[in-house]
Amino acid sequence: MAEFTMELNDEQREVRDWLHGFAADVIRPAAAEWDEREETPWPVIQEAAKVGIYSLDFYAQQYFDPTGLGIPMAMEELFWGDAGIALSIVGTGLAAVGVLANGTEEQIGTWIPQMYGDASDVKVAAFCSSEPDAGSDVASMRTRAVYDEAKDEWVINGTKTWATNGGIANVHVVVAVVDPELGSKGHASFIVPPGTPGLAQGQKFKKHGIRASHTAEVVLDDVRVPGSCLLGGKQKLDERLARARERAKASGGERVKNAAMATFEASRPAVGAMAVGTARAAYEVALDYARTREQFGRPIIDNQGVAFQLADMRTQIDAARLLVWRASWMAVNGKSFTAAEGSMSKLFASETAKQVTAQAIQILGGNGYTREYPVERMHRDAAIYTIFEGTSEIQRLVIARTLAGMPIR
Ligand SMILES: Cc1cc2nc3c(=O)[nH]c(=O)nc-3n(C[C@H](O)[C@H](O)[C@H](O)COP(=O)(O)OP(=O)(O)OC[C@H]3O[C@@H](n4cnc5c(N)ncnc54)[C@H](O)[C@@H]3O)c2cc1C
């Protein structure tokens, strides 16, 4: 087990500086253009692939860093560059983690390379769980997967929504109901391979922020996938369902209800780190502006009203980073989240990003309100952190129930 440390080692510093260079030289200069275009920034993803930032190897290396700081450090730097572009670069990771967590070695080896493609032909992947009537309440999911034993195929029907890279992905990972009696315990994940008939993009959403990241509905109409596309395989699924049915019987046959709350402690700090990146970016712009903008014959930072705002912004950002780093260290070192520390880190960092980016606009005055300066975009981008991967209300629910010793459902 690695001791908790806030000191980056030489290797981590080198990686951080390299990522920061990419964020400053490639991502940040492209941010305004792709925000306006509201399109996936394929050339930037390709640049990231060329230098090795868009690859499973890179994220796996960071993930297995025993200090736990690899992933938060990478997320903070990339999202410091720009949130929409960075999400286009790391969004495939959501689907890849779904396969890594539940797939067999063969599935991992077959599908993850197809999710990323290569530098000459980059691909993206999508993780499709949310539905129009099943957002926070994942147990209400309706997309159904039925096994056709004669053909050893699964037939999937339903509509997914809010899928990052939905419809433009080479590989879609789709969560579907295989036993409706078991609530979220009756869900399973499937690979939908490239070009599978019946999968189509529905509405592409025009968004408030992170507009360089593609978000869309995914419609599944009699989508047939081979049995080998069930993540983890049929035997493992049958065993898991049998255990869940036993437990449901023991609890008086009550339908098992289990919302999107329980299992995300380890992944939520990564979203917190994205929020820290956006907040830090806005704070830096505001600090620089406050030092150089003069009114009443002196820099505006000479006014306590402005300087104290900057002091609070920096304090909150540093506090958010500490919560994120602690939770990431706990996740990598197998600590149990007895106070929902992962949710805590995401809650605090995402609320900080919203607040700090709003303060940055205020410090830049009229300029802050225009698209000539980046803080307006950063504020729009920051709003997503309190919504996806569990809203702030859901984080509070998880923390409160954990503290109370109540079941999280
Ligand atoms: C840009 C973007 C990208 C996304 N990417 C993906 C993706 O790649 N894959 C994917 O599967 N999903 C994705 N999502 C979906 C995201 O995770 C959901 O939007 C989120 O979980 C909230 O669900 P909802 O939008 O249905 O809101 P709802 O669950 O309807 O919530 C609406 C409001 O009610 C509150 N609320 C709900 N239940 C409670 C409660 N019990 N107590 C208190 N308050 C409550 C919420 O906090 C919120 O304020 C994405 C969403 C967005 C906007």
The ligand as a MOL file (V3000), in Angstrom:
LIG
                    3D

  0  0  0     0  0            999 V3000
M  V30 BEGIN CTAB
M  V30 COUNTS 53 58 0 0 0
M  V30 BEGIN ATOM
M  V30 1 C -23.5430 16.1410 -21.2900 0
M  V30 2 C -23.9720 14.8530 -20.6600 0
M  V30 3 C -23.2420 13.7040 -20.8980 0
M  V30 4 C -23.6620 12.5050 -20.3490 0
M  V30 5 N -22.9840 11.3400 -20.6580 0
M  V30 6 C -23.5530 10.1410 -20.3140 0
M  V30 7 C -22.9880 8.9210 -20.8310 0
M  V30 8 O -21.9920 8.9250 -21.5550 0
M  V30 9 N -23.6240 7.7620 -20.5270 0
M  V30 10 C -24.7430 7.7240 -19.7400 0
M  V30 11 O -25.2680 6.6310 -19.5120 0
M  V30 12 N -25.2630 8.8670 -19.2120 0
M  V30 13 C -24.7130 10.0700 -19.4950 0
M  V30 14 N -25.2550 11.2350 -19.0110 0
M  V30 15 C -26.4590 11.1630 -18.1700 0
M  V30 16 C -26.2770 11.6600 -16.7560 0
M  V30 17 O -25.5600 10.7430 -15.9970 0
M  V30 18 C -27.6860 11.9790 -16.2140 0
M  V30 19 O -28.1220 13.1600 -16.8450 0
M  V30 20 C -27.6850 12.1480 -14.7110 0
M  V30 21 O -27.4820 10.9120 -14.0830 0
M  V30 22 C -29.0040 12.7380 -14.2040 0
M  V30 23 O -30.1110 12.0640 -14.7200 0
M  V30 24 P -31.3300 12.9080 -15.3680 0
M  V30 25 O -30.7340 13.8530 -16.3370 0
M  V30 26 O -32.3400 11.9640 -15.8630 0
M  V30 27 O -31.9060 13.7500 -14.1730 0
M  V30 28 P -33.0030 13.2760 -13.0990 0
M  V30 29 O -32.5760 12.0070 -12.4820 0
M  V30 30 O -34.3510 13.3520 -13.7160 0
M  V30 31 O -32.8710 14.4450 -12.0190 0
M  V30 32 C -33.5170 15.7150 -12.1650 0
M  V30 33 C -33.2880 16.5060 -10.8800 0
M  V30 34 O -33.9040 15.8140 -9.7780 0
M  V30 35 C -32.9490 15.5580 -8.7690 0
M  V30 36 N -33.2370 14.2670 -8.1210 0
M  V30 37 C -33.5130 13.0620 -8.7060 0
M  V30 38 N -33.6930 12.1260 -7.7760 0
M  V30 39 C -33.5390 12.7170 -6.5790 0
M  V30 40 C -33.5890 12.2710 -5.2280 0
M  V30 41 N -33.8460 10.9980 -4.9260 0
M  V30 42 N -33.3620 13.1810 -4.2500 0
M  V30 43 C -33.0870 14.4740 -4.5360 0
M  V30 44 N -33.0110 14.9530 -5.7780 0
M  V30 45 C -33.2280 14.0900 -6.7950 0
M  V30 46 C -31.6100 15.5290 -9.4850 0
M  V30 47 O -30.5460 15.7850 -8.5930 0
M  V30 48 C -31.8100 16.6340 -10.5200 0
M  V30 49 O -31.5760 17.8780 -9.9190 0
M  V30 50 C -24.8180 12.4600 -19.5060 0
M  V30 51 C -25.5270 13.6390 -19.2550 0
M  V30 52 C -25.1370 14.8230 -19.8270 0
M  V30 53 C -25.9640 16.0620 -19.5710 0
M  V30 END ATOM
M  V30 BEGIN BOND
M  V30 1 1 1 2
M  V30 2 1 2 3
M  V30 3 2 2 52
M  V30 4 2 3 4
M  V30 5 1 4 5
M  V30 6 1 4 50
M  V30 7 2 5 6
M  V30 8 1 6 7
M  V30 9 1 6 13
M  V30 10 2 7 8
M  V30 11 1 7 9
M  V30 12 1 9 10
M  V30 13 2 10 11
M  V30 14 1 10 12
M  V30 15 2 12 13
M  V30 16 1 13 14
M  V30 17 1 14 15
M  V30 18 1 14 50
M  V30 19 1 15 16
M  V30 20 1 16 17
M  V30 21 1 16 18
M  V30 22 1 18 19
M  V30 23 1 18 20
M  V30 24 1 20 21
M  V30 25 1 20 22
M  V30 26 1 22 23
M  V30 27 1 23 24
M  V30 28 2 24 25
M  V30 29 1 24 26
M  V30 30 1 24 27
M  V30 31 1 27 28
M  V30 32 2 28 29
M  V30 33 1 28 30
M  V30 34 1 28 31
M  V30 35 1 31 32
M  V30 36 1 32 33
M  V30 37 1 33 34
M  V30 38 1 33 48
M  V30 39 1 34 35
M  V30 40 1 35 36
M  V30 41 1 35 46
M  V30 42 1 36 37
M  V30 43 1 36 45
M  V30 44 2 37 38
M  V30 45 1 38 39
M  V30 46 1 39 40
M  V30 47 2 39 45
M  V30 48 1 40 41
M  V30 49 2 40 42
M  V30 50 1 42 43
M  V30 51 2 43 44
M  V30 52 1 44 45
M  V30 53 1 46 47
M  V30 54 1 46 48
M  V30 55 1 48 49
M  V30 56 2 50 51
M  V30 57 1 51 52
M  V30 58 1 52 53
M  V30 END BOND
M  V30 END CTAB
M  END
